[in-house]
Amino acid sequence: MASSFTLGPKFHEKLKDLLEGESSPSPQLFEQLDALKDQSTMSFKTARKLQKLLQENGYPVYLHDLLEDSTLYLPKVELPPRNPELVARLEKIKAKLANEEYMRITRNVNPQEMNNHGTLADFGREVRSVKAVVITVFNFLVTVVAAFACAYMGSQYVFTETAARIISAVIAASVVGLAELYVLVRTMEGDLGDP
């Protein structure tokens, strides 16, 4: 259905003036105007045809003047039915995008950590990690004390004074302690990964 006009009272008055005017319109224009006399609507195609006939017959009436109080009705656009396959594909793509967005948002959340607070397995893991730290500290202390004792006992053949023996033992224990710390830090760095 094409666009149409609902004709207002001014249109009918102007139409009556044209039909009853002093100058008689051509038979084709008269026929067209007479047909519109009783109508309440007019198509856009008919309005263009009427404008052309009026201009050909020398009437100084413009179409916008005739249709001044008329209302334009445009046809309702009917959308074609959507393809079910396309709709299904779009829904699948929307679900996939929503899932990817959800995974991006929650990538730093570990549900196992959230659900297992206070379980016996967590307690066991914590005990093992504390046990490893205690063993490492104990090993460090034993190594440093043993280095001090060895240096102190071995320096009796080199130094006769006690002060010199203690200083040499402290230096030896410090060197061994620093070496032990270096190895410990390198091991922990390897376990944790490079920063």
Residue pairs with C-beta under 8 A, 6 or more apart in sequence:
1 75
2 43
2 44
2 45
2 75
3 43
3 44
3 72
3 73
3 74
3 75
4 41
4 42
4 43
4 44
4 72
4 73
5 41
5 42
5 43
5 44
5 47
5 67
5 70
5 71
5 72
5 73
6 40
6 41
6 70
6 71
6 73
7 36
7 39
7 40
7 41
7 42
7 67
7 70
8 67
8 68
8 69
8 70
8 71
9 69
10 66
10 68
10 69
11 66
11 67
11 68
11 69
11 70
12 37
14 61
14 65
14 66
15 33
15 36
15 37
15 66
16 37
18 25
18 33
18 54
18 59
18 61
19 25
19 30
19 33
19 34
19 37
24 30
25 33
25 57
25 59
26 53
26 56
26 57
28 53
29 53
29 54
29 56
29 57
32 46
32 49
32 50
32 53
33 50
36 42
36 46
36 50
41 73
42 50
42 70
47 63
47 66
47 67
48 63
50 63
50 66
51 62
51 63
51 66
54 61
116 122
136 184
140 177
140 180
140 181
140 184
143 176
143 177
143 180
144 173
144 176
144 177
144 180
145 173
147 172
147 173
147 175
147 176
147 177
148 169
148 170
148 172
148 173
149 169
150 172
151 168
151 169
151 171
151 172
151 173
152 165
152 166
152 168
152 169
155 164
155 165
155 168
155 169
156 165
158 168
159 165
159 168
